[in-house]
Amino acid sequence: MRKTLFAVAAALALCSTIASARDVGFSVVNKTGSTMKALYGGPSSSGEWGSNILQGTIPNGGTLAVTIDGTSTCKYDFRYEIAGHEPLEEYGVDICAIDGEEFVIE
């Protein structure tokens, strides 16, 4: 019984650690061949894009540092608006896996 209670407590502690909020940061690199005019993102579970992350544009080859503050979810959806192209959408991006890395959009 004691081992079972310990195992349940350990599992609950692990789950609360996984679900805790944290800041996630990554660099968006525009390699689309055109200027990125807008970048929207939000948790995959929300069904909403949220507001435009860009404060201007990202030229081809340019980079933007992005920080998502206090997120408790890792799966995000993104929508990119590129000059001269139809909007691009990407679903289920694991932002926790790219924390501190480059996120290249081609």
N, C-alpha and C positions, 0 to 999 in steps of 0.2 A: 504494500500500500504506500509506503514511504517513497519507494522508487517511482511509482506511478505519479504521485503528487509532484515530485521533483521534475519528472519529464514534462508534465503539463505546465508547470511554472516556467520551465526553460523554453518551451514552445511559445507560450504567451509573451515572454520577454523578447524572444526573437521576432515575433510578429509586430510587437509595438516598436521595435527598433527599425524594422523595415518600413513601417508606415509613418515614421516620424518625418516632419518637414525638414527640408534642407535646401540650401542654395546650390544651383547647378549653373555652371558657366562654360561656354564654348565659343569658338570663333566661326562665324558663317563666312565662307569663302565663295565669292561669285565667279564661277567659271562657265557661265552660260553663253558667253560671246556677246552679250548685250548688257545694258544697264538694268539693275534690279530696282524697280520703282516702289515696291511694297513687299512686306514680309509679315504674315499673320501666323499666329500659333496659339494653341491651347491644348489642354489635356484631351486625349482621345475620347474619354468618357463624356466630355461636356457637349459635343456636337456644335460648339461655337468656335469661331476663329479668334475672337478677341480683337484688340486694336492693333493698328499697324506698329510694328516694332521699330521700323526705320524712322530716323529723323532727317530725312532727305532721300538720297539714293546711294546705291553701291555700284560703282563702275565695274565693268568686266575686269577680273583680276583683283578687285578690292576685297577687303575683309571688314567685318563688323564683329565686335565683341558683344556677346549676348549673355545676360545673367537672368535666370529665372529664380526669383526669391521665394523661399519658403514653400517649395512644392513638396507634396507628399506622394506624387505620382511620377512615374518615369516615362510613360507612353504619351507622346505628344503628336499632334497632327500639325502640318505646316502648309501654307499656301504662299506661293511666290508669284509676284507679278513682274514680268520681264518685258522691257520695251520691245515692241514688234512681235510679241508671241502671245499665245493663249496662256492664261494662268496655269501654273504647275501646282499639283497638290501631292503631298506625301503623307502617308498615314502610318501611325504606330512607331514613330521614331523613338528609340530608347535614349532619352537625353541623359540618363544616369551613366550609360555606357560611353557617351561622348564627352562627359564632364572633363574639362581641361584640354580637350582636343579640338581639331578642326572639323567642321561639318561642311563638306564641299558640295555645292549645288552646281550640277552640270546640265 
